[in-house]
Amino acid sequence: MRECPDGAALLAIAREVLRKELLPLLPGDKAYAALMVANAMGIAERQLRQGEGPQQKEQQALAALLQREGTLAELNREFAARIRQGDFDEDAEARRLLWESTVQRVRESAPKALAAYSPSAARHVFV
């Protein structure tokens, strides 16, 4: 059994210390790099909290749409290639999948932007 706090909580604590205690002490030319590190820590924290569920659901949805098995990366490459070929121009399921994967990525990388965009867009997708 792991001790508390867990990895996500440790990232949150470290991020808070970086932003509130260390960032103000850094010279201006290093502040941007520190903010990028803090942002990356926030993304990692949110991904840890969500676990593998969103990726697994996206993989399953892609496999069903493409009618084949594969890794998430393989399925995404094929999906992108087929989009470029025009295979899904009129496919509502493909559009839904693109929307849901976009919302999920924004939920991990910039959740405040998603909430500011639209409360209905912040609904659970792949979760």
C-alpha positions in Angstrom: 0.0 0.0 0.0 1.3 3.5 -0.9 1.6 6.1 1.7 -0.4 9.4 1.6 -0.1 11.7 -0.2 -0.3 9.9 -3.5 1.6 10.9 -6.6 -1.0 13.3 -7.9 -1.2 15.0 -4.5 2.6 15.2 -4.4 2.7 16.9 -7.8 0.0 19.4 -6.6 2.0 20.2 -3.5 5.3 20.6 -5.5 3.5 22.7 -8.1 2.1 25.0 -5.4 5.5 25.5 -3.8 7.1 26.2 -7.2 4.4 28.8 -8.1 4.1 30.5 -4.8 7.5 30.3 -3.1 10.1 29.7 -5.8 8.8 31.5 -8.9 8.9 35.0 -7.2 12.6 34.5 -6.4 13.6 33.7 -9.9 15.0 36.2 -12.4 12.5 37.3 -15.0 14.2 35.3 -17.8 13.7 32.1 -15.8 10.1 32.7 -14.8 8.6 31.5 -18.1 10.5 28.2 -17.8 9.3 27.8 -14.3 5.7 28.4 -15.4 6.1 25.8 -18.1 7.3 23.3 -15.5 4.4 24.1 -13.2 1.9 23.7 -16.1 3.5 20.3 -17.0 3.1 19.3 -13.4 -0.5 20.3 -13.5 -1.2 18.2 -16.6 0.6 15.2 -15.1 -1.4 15.6 -11.9 -4.7 15.6 -13.8 -3.7 12.6 -15.9 -2.8 10.7 -12.8 -6.1 11.5 -11.1 -8.1 10.4 -14.2 -6.1 7.2 -14.7 -6.1 5.2 -17.9 -9.8 5.2 -18.3 -10.1 8.1 -20.8 -7.4 6.6 -23.0 -8.9 3.2 -22.9 -12.3 4.5 -23.8 -10.9 6.5 -26.7 -9.0 3.4 -27.9 -12.2 1.4 -27.8 -14.2 4.1 -29.7 -11.5 4.3 -32.4 -11.3 0.5 -32.7 -15.1 0.4 -33.2 -15.1 3.3 -35.7 -12.2 1.9 -37.7 -13.3 -1.7 -37.2 -9.9 -3.0 -36.2 -7.8 -3.4 -33.1 -4.5 -1.6 -32.4 -2.8 0.6 -29.9 -4.2 4.1 -29.3 -1.3 5.6 -31.3 -1.8 3.2 -34.2 -5.5 3.9 -34.3 -5.0 7.6 -34.1 -2.6 7.6 -37.0 -5.0 5.6 -39.1 -7.9 7.8 -38.1 -5.9 10.9 -39.1 -4.8 9.4 -42.4 -8.4 8.5 -43.2 -9.7 11.9 -42.3 -7.1 13.4 -44.7 -8.4 11.1 -47.4 -12.0 12.3 -46.8 -13.3 9.0 -45.5 -15.2 10.6 -42.6 -16.3 13.9 -44.1 -20.0 13.1 -43.5 -19.6 10.7 -40.5 -21.4 12.0 -37.4 -19.7 9.3 -35.2 -16.2 10.5 -36.4 -17.1 14.1 -35.5 -18.4 13.0 -32.1 -15.1 11.1 -31.4 -13.0 14.1 -32.5 -15.0 16.4 -30.3 -14.8 14.1 -27.3 -11.1 13.5 -27.6 -10.5 17.3 -28.0 -12.6 18.0 -24.8 -10.6 15.3 -23.0 -7.3 16.8 -24.0 -8.3 20.3 -23.0 -9.6 18.9 -19.7 -6.1 17.7 -19.0 -4.1 20.6 -20.4 -6.3 23.7 -19.7 -9.4 22.9 -17.7 -10.1 26.5 -17.0 -10.3 27.3 -20.7 -12.8 24.5 -21.2 -15.0 25.8 -18.4 -14.8 29.3 -19.7 -15.7 28.2 -23.2 -19.0 26.5 -22.2 -20.3 24.8 -19.1 -21.9 22.1 -21.4 -18.6 21.5 -23.1 -17.1 20.6 -19.7 -19.4 17.5 -19.4 -17.7 14.2 -18.8 -16.1 12.8 -22.0 -14.2 9.5 -22.0 -14.4 9.5 -18.2 
